């Protein structure tokens, strides 16, 4: 693997984790609001 491929992979992974965090936070907020 080249360094370019590695950086692309890292970006994708960080993007995926960020999306998961956002989804978790938004679901927590909706839970709080519904309660």
MODELLER restraints for C-alpha pairs under 7 A, 6 or more apart:
rsr = mdl.restraints
at = mdl.atoms
